[in-house]
Amino acid sequence: MLDAYFDGPHSWARLRCGSTSLFIDAFAEALQSAGYGRSTGRQFLREVARLGVWLEARRIPLTSVDEAVVERFGAQRGPCKCRGKHRYTCIHPCFGARAFLRFLRERAMVGARPSPRVPELLEQFDDWMRKHRGVKDSSLRTYSHVLVPFIESMGEPAGYTAGRVRRFLTDHAAGLSVKYAQVGATAVRMFLRYLASKGLCSADISEAIFPVAQWALASLPAYLTPDDVERLVQAPDASTPVGRRDRAILLLLARLGLRADEVRGLRLGDIDWVAGTILVSGKSRRETRLPLPQEVGDALLEYLTRGRPDVKDQDVFIRADAPLTALKGSSSITATVRRMAIRAGVRLPRGRVAHALRHSLATAMIRTGVALPAIGAVLRHRSQETTAIYAKVDVSALRKIARPWPLSEVAPC
């Protein structure tokens, strides 16, 4: 498959040297399948050939290649010495070597990358939460930020006491926002309940964790005006594949109120074109089938037929640049919203950027007279209290029940 990037047997022979020569053709095929262009593929293959020669000169077997070896290779190669028009397009040698290392690991030709040490108790807790509570891996990763230091500092569960648990949470919450302090308390409480169910600690300890104080419905949802939402949705350049993808993403956020992680996790099989519905996997892996508006369906169809790369991956939204894989993490959706907001000249609220479009949809619905239960059904809220916060943005309705300030009865200061 070297002929996809290089012309002539002389070039092929130069690449088939060193300890990487046995895999250079398969690597070239993998690069082509992943959508790497000719320029990037040529640079990757040249660097992998140099890596093979470098490994042989130092008598390092290919099976021993890992991140440390790749970094040594990149450091000894030194900075780019390109001049002229290629000076700013040359790729660091570590990029090609890292891609080759991933290629070898996918085919079990070298050892797997060592994963960070995770306490055995935490692994068991994660499995239990996935099986019995339907918690997603993204939530478990967030919990681990507090549970790893909790397990390491608290020792054996049999020695847990209410006082020690409270002291840990107090120290952990110092300097954190209320939201992150609440997440930490929830993680520890769930972990203690798991331990109690296994008979590893007293069941009363979890009840000793007090909730983090925060007034109910004290905040206002961050939202955009309808005009700003329309400017944001129209910002992508629909004449390009990336623009078609970004427009479909923005419409799913703005018209259906999906969360960023729900958009990123959409699969091709979730769209029922005949029935005009879309299957959404929300929090706790609860699946809900929603109607697919015409505008959203048209944008998705435009992207799938004229913008999405032809790959075997079943995820709806695919990276525009190689490797052509699914978008990684909800942060990629957030980055899309930020990028389009800059283009449209829309000022986004601080915090959860993509979530602001969900709030904007609910705010627009309540201001047009839609009842709170209907809004909760669209947003798939489990509790009406979650939906009640949007009543605070219905200024017209609030004016009808607001009592006049008794200025005449108040003495001047």
VOPAMI-153638 format. One record per residue: residue in three letters; x, y, z of N, C-alpha, C in turn. Coordinates in pm, whole numbers, plus 32768, in hexadecimal, padded with zeros to 4 digits. Layout:
REM VOPAMI-153638
alaXYZXYZXYZ;...
REM end
This chain:
REM VOPAMI-153638
met80517F878000800080008000805580808000;leu80DA806F7FF5812F80E67FF18115813B7F75;asp80DF80FB7F0C80C781457E90805A81AF7EA1;ala800E81AA7F0F7FAA82117F287FEA82967F4D;tyr806782917F7D80AB830A7FAA812D83267F60;phe816D82BD7F2781EE82CF7EE481EA828C7E5B;asp823182C87DFC823882947D7582C382597D5D;gly82C781E07D27834481A57CFD838281487D62;pro83C480DC7D32840180787D8B847580AE7DDC;his84B981177DAD852A814D7DF984FB81897E7E;ser848C81D17E7B845482097EF68425819B7F53;trp83E581347F1983B480C57F6D8428807F7FB2;ala8497806C7F69850980267FA3854780758016;arg854A80FB80098581814C8076852C814180F4;leu84AA812F80E48451812681588455809B8198;arg846F8036814884717FAD817D84FD7F8D81B3;cys85207FD0821F85A17FBB825D85917FC382F4;gly85F37F8A833A85EC7F8E83CB85877F2B8403;ser85727F308485851B7ECE84C784877EE684AD;thr84627F58847283D57F72845583AE7F4783C8;ser840C7F0E837C83F27EEF82EF83827E8882DC;leu83747E2B833B830E7DC2832B82807DFA8334;phe82717E6F837281EA7EA2838B81CE7F258342;ile822E7F5482F2821E7FD682B481AB7FD7824F;asp81987F688204812B7F6481A280A47F6181E7;ala80997F0F8251801A7F0A829A7FFC7F8F82DD;phe80647FD3830B804F80578349801E80BB82E1;ala805780B682698029810F81FE7F9780F581DD;glu7F6E807681DB7EE2805581C37E88808B8231;ala7EB7808282AE7E6980B6831E7E5C814D8316;leu7EC6819182EB7EBF822382DC7E5A82498272;gln7E59820182047DFA822081997D6B820781C8;ser7D55819982127CCF817B82447C9F81E582A7;ala7CFD821E82F27CD9828583557CC7830E8317;gly7CDF831B82957CC5839882507D3883F9824D;tyr7DB283CC82697E26842682657E45844B81D4;gly7E5A84CB81BC7E7A84F981367F0784D4810D;arg7F2884F580907FA884CC8058801D850E80A2;ser8013858E80BF808285D580FE809E859F818B;thr8035859381DC804685618265807484D18265;gly8038847F820D805F83F2820680F083E081E1;arg81228430818481AD8426815B820A844881D0;gln81EA84B0821B823E84D6828C823C846A82F9;phe81C58432831581BB83C783798210834F8351;leu8207832682D3824E82AF82A582E582C682A6;arg8311833C827F83A18359828383D583518312;glu838A8389837083B8838783FA83B782FB8436;val835682A9840E8353821F843F83CB81D18408;ala83F081E9838A846881AA835384E581D6839F;arg84ED825883C1855E82888410855D824B849C;leu84E5823884D384DA81F885568512816A8551;gly84F5812184E58528809884D885BF809384D5;val85FD80EF848A868F80F6848586C6811C850E;trp8687817B855186B381A985D486AB8137863A;leu864080E68635863180758691869E800D867A;glu86BA7FF085FA87217F8C85DC87AB7FBB860A;ala87C8803985F7884C806D861E8860806386B5;arg87F68069870188008062879387D77FD987CB;arg87BF7F7E8770879B7EF5879387227EEF87F1;ile86C07F4087D186427F40881C85DE7EEE87CC;pro85AD7E7E8801854C7E2E87B684C97E7987A4;leu84857E5D873884077EA18719839E7E858785;thr83A37E1087BF83407DEB882683527E3D88A6;ser83C17E8488B483DB7ED3892C83B67F66891A;val83827F8988A683618015888C82EB804088E3;asp82FA80B08927828E80EB8975829C8183896F;glu824D81CA89C1824F825C89BD82D9829489DC;ala832082588A3983A4828A8A5E8406827E89E9;val8403820D89A2845B81FA892E843A826088C1;val83B8827588A9838F82D5884283BE83618865;glu83B4838788E583E1840C890D8478841A88FF;arg84C383B1891C855483B58908857583C88875;phe852D8381881F8543838E87908527841D8762;gly84B884568790849684DE876984F98544879C;ala852B852F8817858C858D88508610858A8805;gln863D851387DC86BC8508879586B085358704;arg8636853186CF862485658647863485FC8644;gly8611863C86B6862386CC86BF85B28719867D;pro85B9879D8683855187F18647855487EA85AF;cys84E78815857584DB881384E38542887084A3;lys8584883F843985E8888E83F385B988B68368;cys853788A98351850088CA82CE850D896082B4;arg851789838238851E8A0E821084B88A2781A0;gly84A18AA4818584488AC6811783B78AA88136;lys83708A7F80CE82E08A7180DA82B789FD8134;his8312899C814E82F0892A81A2830C89438236;arg834289B78255836F89CE82DE82FD89C58343;tyr828689F7831D821789FE837B81B3898C8367;thr81CF8931830D817588C082F881B3883B8321;cys8234883B8344827687C0836D823D878F83F1;ile822A870D83FE81EF86D18475825E869B84CD;his825186AD854F82B5867C85AD82C385E5859E;pro833E85AF85A38352851F858F830584CA85F3;cys82ED84FD866C82A484AD86CF8216848E86A2;phe81DC84E68650815284CE86248149844D85D4;gly81A4843D857181A283C3852281C6834A8575;ala8229835785CF825082E6862381E182BF8684;arg819A832286B9812A8302871380BA82BC86C8;ala809F82E8864E803982A585FE8062821585E0;phe80E2820085C78113817885AE81088123862C;leu8122815D86A181168113871E808480EA8736;arg80258146871A7F97812187267F7380B286C6;phe7FAB80B8864C7F93805085E87FC47FC8861B;leu803B7FC4865880717F46868C801C7F1286FF;arg7FED7F6A87547F9D7F3D87C67F157F08879B;glu7EDA7F4687377E597F1587067E647E8686D0;arg7EDA7E6286A17EF17DDB866B7F3C7D8286CD;ala7F437DAD874B7F807D5F87B780107D388797;met80587D8E874D80E47D72872D81427DA58799;val81127E0287EB815E7E31885F81007E3288D6;gly81387E40894D80E87E3F89C580897EB589CD;ala801A7E9F8A127FB77F098A217FEF7F7A8A76;arg7FB87FEF8A617FE580638AAE7FBD80508B41;pro801C80618B9D7FF9804D8C2A7F9280B48C57;ser7F2780838C937EBE80DC8CC47EE0810D8D4F;pro7EB181848D737ECD81B68DF97E9581598E64;arg7EDC81518ED37EB480F58F3D7E2F81218F7A;val7DD080C68F7B7D4C80E08FB27D3680809026;pro7D1080B2909B7CF68057910B7C907FED90E7;glu7CA77F7391187C4E7F0590F87BBF7F229125;leu7BB17F61919B7B2B7F8391CB7AE27FDF916A;leu7B2C803D912F7AED809990D17AC280519052;glu7B117FF390227AEB7FA58FAC7A6B7F578FC7;gln7A617F1B903B79E97ED0905F79707F2D906A;phe79867FA390A4791A800590B078EA80329027;asp7947804D8FCB792180778F4478CE800C8EFE;asp78F77F8D8F0A78AA7F218ECC781E7F198F07;trp78147F2A8F8A77927F258FCD77377F988F9F;met7771800F8F91772380848F6676F380768ED6;arg7747803D8E80771D80288DF676AB7FC48DEF;lys76B57F588E3B76557EEA8E3275D17F0B8E75;his75D67F478EED755D7F588F3C75237FE58F37;arg757580488F12754280D18F107543810F8E84;gly757E80CA8E24758280FD8D9B75D3817B8D8B;val763881908DE17689820A8DDC76EB82008D68;lys76FC826D8D20775782708CAE77E7827E8CDC;asp784282568C8478D1825D8CA478FF82EC8CBC;ser78C2834D8C7778EA83D88C8B78CE84058D1B;ser785E83D88D53784083FB8DDF789E83B38E3E;leu78BE83378E1F791982EC8E7679A483288E75;arg79CF835C8E037A52839F8DFE7A51841C8E55;thr79E184638E5679D684D88EAD79DA84AF8F40;tyr799384438F63799484128FED7A2183E99018;ser7A6E83B18FBA7AF2837E8FDF7B5083EC900E;his7B3884698FE57B8E84D8900E7B8B84EC90A5;val7B1C84C990E47B1484D591757B23844F91BA;leu7AFA83E291777AFC835F91B87B8A832591C2;val7BDF834191607C69830E91687CB1834791E2;pro7CB383CC91F57CF383FD92717CA983D492EF;phe7C2583C092E57BD98395935A7C05830A9387;ile7C1182AD93287C39822493487CC88221937C;glu7D20826F933B7DAD826D93647DC282AA93EE;ser7D74830C94117D8A834E94927D3D830D9505;met7CD082C694E67C7B828F95507CA48203957B;gly7CEE81BD95267D198136954D7CAA80CF953D;glu7CAB806995917C4A7FFC95897BBE802C95AF;pro7B567FFE95677ACD802A95847AA0800C9613;ala7AD57FA2964F7AAC7F8196D77ACF7FF0973A;gly7B30804397197B5880AE97727B1681339755;tyr7AB6813696FA7A7381B496DA7A1C81E09750;thr7A1E8260976D79C4829A97D0798483179795;ala7914834097CE78CE83B5979C7927843197A5;gly7971843D981279C784B298227A3384B997B9;arg7A738448979A7ADF844797367AA7846996AC;val7A318432968C79F5844C960979D484E095FC;arg799B851C9663797985AA965E79F586019650;arg7A5E85DF96987AD9862E968E7B1386289601;phe7B0E85B295C67B4185A5953D7AF185FD94DF;leu7A6D85F894E67A198646948B7A2B86DC94A2;thr7A3D8703951F7A538791953D7AD587C194FF;asp7B408771950D7BC0879794D17BB88796943A;his7B71873394027B67872793707B1A879C9335;ala7AB287CA937A7A5B883393437A9888BD934F;ala7B0488CA939A7B41894E93AD7B7089869327;gly7B3D89FA93057B648A3B92897B168A11920F;leu7ABC89AE921D7A6D898091AB79E989CB91A4;ser79AC89CD912E79278A05912078C189AB9162;val784A89DF917677E0899091B577C189159161;lys77C0892490DE779F88B49085780288429096;tyr78858860909478EA87F790A078EB87BB912C;ala78CE880D919178C387D79219784F87769224;gln77E0879491E0776D873A91E0778F86B6919A;val77D986BF912B7800864590E5785885EE913E;gly78B5862B9186790B85DF91DF78BD859B924D;ala785D85E2928A780B85A592F377B6853492BC;thr778085449245773084DA92077784845F91EB;ala77FD847391B7785584029198787783B39216;val789C83F7928078C183B292FC7847836D9338;arg77D383AF9334775A8371936B773782EF9320;met773E82F3929B771F827A924C7785820D9267;phe780382339277786C81D092927856818E9319;leu783181DB937E781881A39402779E81469401;arg773A816A93B576C5811193AB76EA808D9368;tyr7742809593047771801992C577BC7FC3932A;leu78168000937778627FB593DB78057F789443;ala779E7FC2946B77407F8E94CE76F27F179496;ser76D07F1C941476867EAD93D876DB7E2E93D3;lys775F7E3E93D377BA7DCC93D277E87DA7945F;gly77B57DED94C377DA7DCF954C78667DFA9572;leu789E7E5A952979297E86954379307EFB95A5;cys78C37F4195B978C17FAE961A78347FBE964F;ser7825801196B377A2802496F07745806F9691;ala76C78049969376658089963C764281169669;asp7662813896E7763D81BB971C769C822996EF;ile7712820596BF7775826D969F774882C4962B;ser7708828995C876DC82D8955576758341957D;glu7628832595E775C583869615760583FB965D;ala768483EF968076C8845A96C776FC84C69668;ile76F084B195E6771D8516958576AC8579956E;phe76BD85F2959A76578657958A765A868D94FB;pro75E786B094C475E686EB943E762A8774943F;val766B879493CD76AD881693C17642888193B3;ala764888E8940675E0894E940B75D9899E9389;gln756189A89354754789FD92E074B08A1392D9;trp74878A9092CB73FA8AAD92C673BC8A6F9249;ala734A8A2E925A730489F491E772D38A63918A;leu72E68A4F910872B88AAD90A172F38B3990B5;ala736B8B4090F073A68BC3910D73E38C029090;ser740A8BB39030744D8BE98FBA73EB8BF58F45;leu74188C3B8EDF73CB8C498E64740F8BFA8DF5;pro73C18BB98D9D73FF8B708D2E74408BD18CCC;ala74B98BAF8C9F75008C018C3D74CB8BE08BB2;tyr74988C448B6C745A8C2A8AEA747A8C9A8A89;leu745D8C7F8A0A746E8CE189A073E68D128971;thr73E38D88893873678DBA88FF73488D6C887F;pro72C98D68885672A88D2287D972F78D548761;asp73108DD6875A735E8E0C86EA73ED8DD786EB;asp74298DCF876274B18D9A876C74B68D068747;val744F8CBC876E744A8C2E874C74458C1C86B4;glu73F48C6E867173E98C6385E0746B8C8B859C;arg74AD8CF285CD752E8D19859475948CAA85A7;leu75908C68861875F08BFB863475D68B8585D8;val75588B6385C575348AEF857175598B0884E0;gln75508B8584B3756E8BA7842876028BC1840F;ala76548BBD847976E18BE0846B77328B7D8416;pro771C8AF8842077708A9B83D377628AAF833C;asp77CE8A9682F677CE8A9E8263779B8A19822C;ala771D8A17820576DE899B81D87711896A8152;ser776B89B3811277A389868093781B892A80A6;thr78488918812278BB88C381407890884D8196;pro78D987DD819378B5876B81E878B7878C827D;val791B87D982A9792387FD833778AD8856835D;gly788888B283047817890A8320779588BC832A;arg7783885782D6770A880582DE770587B88362;arg77798786838C777D8740840D775C879E8480;asp779A8813847F7786887184ED76F688A284F2;arg76B988B7847F762D88E4847E75D1887984B7;ala75E887FB84957597878F84CC75A787878564;ile7620879A859576398797862575EE8808866A;leu75F88880863475B788F48672751E88E68672;leu74E688AE86097455889D8604742588358668;leu747187CC867D744D876986E3744E87A8876E;leu74AE87FF878674B488438808744488A98818;ala742A88F687AE73CE896687B8733C894087A6;arg731F88DD8752729388BA8735725E8848878C;leu72B687EB87B4728C877A880672BC87868896;gly731487E488B1734487F58939739B8782896B;leu73E387418910743886D1893A74B287048986;arg74E486B089DE756186CE8A2375D786B189C5;ala764A86EB89E376BF86DA898C76E586488981;asp76E385FF89EF770A857289EB76A5851F899F;glu7627854789A075C184FF895475D5851188BD;val75FC85898895761885A288077692855187DB;arg76FC8556882C7776850E8808775E847987FF;gly77058442885076EF83B288537689837E87F0;leu765283D2879A75EE83A38739762B833E86D9;arg75DD82D586BE7608826D866075AB826E85E7;leu75DC82398579758D823884FE750981ED8511;gly750C81828561749381358578742D817985D0;asp745381E9860F73F682318667739282858618;ile73AB829C8598735382EF854672F3829684F9;asp727382A88511720B825F84C871D182BE8460;trp720082B283E571D6830F837D714582FA8355;val7115827F835E708A82638337702882A1839A;ala7041828B841A6FE882BF84827005835184A3;gly707783838478709C840D849770BA84248529;thr710683C78565712883D285F271BE83BB8605;ile71ED83DD867C727A83CA869E72818394872C;leu72D5832E874172E482EF87C473588331880E;val733B83658885739E83AD88D473BA83608954;ser74398349896F7461830889EC749083748A4C;gly743E83918AB2745A83FD8B0E74A083CF8B8C;lys748884178BF874C783F68C777498836E8CA8;ser74F1832A8CEF74D682A48D2374AE82448CB3;arg74DA82648C3974C1820F8BC3742D81FC8BA8;arg73DC825E8BCE734D82588BB07338827F8B1E;glu72FA82298AD372E582418A45725A827B8A2D;thr725682E389DB71D8832789BA71D5833E8924;arg7164832188E7715483398858710A83BD8845;leu714C841B8800711684A087EB70F184B38758;pro708B8507873E706C852886B270DD85778673;leu70F4855F85F4716185A185AC712686118558;pro713A8690857E710586FF852E713D86FE84A1;gln70F0873684457118873583B8719E877A83A3;glu71B087EB83E5722C883783D472A587E88404;val729687A484767305875584AC731F86DD8453;gly72B3869A842872C3862683D07306864A834D;asp72E186BC8314732186E8829673B6870182AA;ala73DA8740831B7467875C833674B686DB834A;leu747C867C839274BF85FB83A574D185B18322;leu746885B182D07471856B824F74D985AD81F4;glu74DE863281F77541867A81A775CE865581D2;tyr75E4864C8255766986288285768B85978266;leu762D853C827B764984AF82667662848E81D4;thr762284D58179763184B780EA769E850980A7;arg76BB858180DB771985D980967788861080EF;gly779485DD816977FA861381C1784285AC8214;arg77FF85428237783B84DD828F789D84878243;pro791684718276797684188232793F838A8227;asp796A834381C2793D82BA81AB7992825B8200;val7967824A827C79AE81F482DA794D818D8312;lys79858123834E793380B9838578FB80DA840F;asp7931813F844D7903816884D2786E818884CF;gln7824815A85347794816D8539776981EF857D;asp77C8823A85B377A682BC85ED777D831C857F;val771C8372859E76EB83D0853A775684388519;phe77918474857F77EC84E38568787D84B4856E;ile78C684D08502794F84A084EE79AC851984E3;arg7A28850585127A8D856C85047AA085938472;ala7ABC8613845C7AD3864283D47B60862583A4;asp7BBF861B84037C4A860083E17C708574840F;ala7CD5853C83CD7D0584B883F37D3E84BA8481;pro7D2D844D84CB7CE483D384A57C4E83E884A7;leu7C0A83AE84437B7B83C184337B3083648494;thr7B278390850F7AE2834485787A75839D85B5;ala7A2A8363861179BF83AE865279F7842086A5;leu79A6848886B779CE84F6870D79E684C2879A;lys7A4D84F287DA7A7284C1885E7A46852388CA;gly79E884F7891C79BF8547898E796085B6896A;ser791285E089CE78B4864D89B978FC86D289A2;ser797D86D989C579C8875589B079D28777891B;ser79CC871288C479D0872E8834795187768807;ile78DF875588467862879B882778698829885B;thr789E883A88D478AE88C0890E7908891688B7;ala797588DA888479D18925882E798B895387AE;thr79328900877878E789278701788F899F871D;val7849899E878F77F28A0F87B378448A8E87C4;arg78B78A848808790C8AFA881B793C8B328795;arg79678AD8873E799D8B0486BD79338B4C866B;met78B98B168669784E8B54861C781D8BD5865D;ala78248BDD86E377FC8C588727785A8CCA8703;ile78DA8CAD86F9793B8D1486D1791E8D438643;arg78FF8CE485EC78E18D09856178628D5C8558;ala77FD8D3B85AA777D8D8185A4777D8E0185F6;gly77E58E16864677E88E8B869C77868E828710;val776E8E09873F77118DF187AF77628DDF882E;arg773D8E26889577828E1A891577428DAA8966;leu778F8D448985775C8CD189CE77678CE78A64;pro770B8CAF8AB277178CB88B44778A8C638B76;arg77BB8C838BEA78288C368C2577F48BAF8C54;gly78508B4F8C5E78298ACC8C91780E8A698C22;arg779F8A238C2D777F89B78BD0774989F38B4E;val77A189FF8AEE77828A498A7477158A048A24;ala772889848A0476C4893D89B4763F893489FD;his7643892D8A8375C889218AD2757489A08ACA;ala75B48A118AA775698A8E8A9C74FF8A868A2F;leu75168A3889C674B18A28895D743A89D78990;arg7453897A89EB73E5892F8A2A7391898D8A80;his73D589E38ACD738C8A458B1C73418AA78AC3;ser737C8ACB8A52733C8B2A89F772BC8AF089BE;leu72BC8A70899E72438A30896A71D48A3389D3;ala71F58A0E8A4F71908A0D8AB9715B8A998AD5;thr71B58AFC8AD4718B8B858AEE712E8BB78A81;ala714E8B998A0470F78BC38995706F8B7F899D;met706D8B0089C56FEE8AB889CF6F948AF38A3B;ile6FCE8B108AAF6F7A8B438B1D6F478BCF8AFE;arg6F938C1D8AB26F678CA48A906EFC8CA58A24;thr6EEB8C3589DE6E7F8C29897C6E078BE089B5;gly6E078BC88A386D918B918A7A6D908AFB8A8B;val6DFE8AB68A716E028A258A836E078A068B19;ala6DB889A48B436DB089818BD16E31893D8BFE;leu6E4E894B8C806EC889108CB86ECE88798CA6;pro6E60882D8CBB6E6A879B8CA56E9287788C16;ala6E6187C68BB56E8687AB8B296F1A87C78B12;ile6F4D88338B4F6FDC88528B41703087E48B82;gly700587B48BF6704C87478C38704E86C98BE5;ala6FE186B08B9A6FDD86398B44703E86468AD0;val704786BE8A9570A486D38A26713486C68A54;leu715386FF8AC971DB86FA8AFC71FA867B8B48;arg719686258B5971A585A38B9B71D385AF8C2C;his7195860E8C7371B3861D8D02716985B38D51;arg71AC857D8DB5716C851A8E0C7119855B8E7A;ser713585D98E9970EE861E8F0570BA86A48ED2;gln704186C68EFC700887478ED6705387BB8F16;glu709787A08F8570E488098FC6715788398F6C;thr718C87DF8F1C71F788068EBF71C188668E56;thr7147884E8E29710C88A48DC370DD89288DFC;ala70BF892B8E7E708489A38EBB70DE8A1C8EB4;ile71608A088EA471BC8A7B8EA0719F8AD68E29;tyr71658A9E8DBD714A8AEF8D4770D58B4E8D5C;ala70838B368DC470168B948DE1704C8C1C8E08;lys70C88C228E3871028CA08E6571288CFD8DF2;val712D8CC88D7871528D1D8D0670D78D4D8CB9;asp705F8D228CE46FE48D4F8CA36FBB8DD48CE3;val6FF98E418CB66FE58EC38CF46F558EF28CE8;ser6F158ED98C756E8B8F078C626E2E8EC88CC7;ala6E3D8E468CDE6DE78E038D3F6E068E308DCD;leu6E858E498DEA6EAA8E738E716E738EFF8E90;arg6E688F548E2A6E328FDA8E416DA08FD48E71;lys6D578F6F8E446CCA8F648E696CB68F428EFC;ile6D188F008F386D088ED78FC36D5F8F299022;ala6DB28F808FEB6E098FD290406DB7903D9086;arg6DCF904F91056D8890B591536DD69139914E;pro6D9091AA91476DD6922C91416E21924791C1;trp6E93928A91B46EE592AB92296EA5931F9275;pro6E8F930D92F66E47937693426EA093ED9361;leu6EC0943A92F86F1C94AB930B6EE39513936C;ser6E5C952893656E20958E93BA6E25956A944E;glu6E3694E8946D6E3794BE94F86EC294B49532;val6F2594CA94E16FAF94BD95106FE89546952E;ala7017955795A7704F95DA95CD70D695ED958A;pro70F39668956371769681952371E7966C9586;cys725A9648955272D0963095A7730896B395DB;
REM end
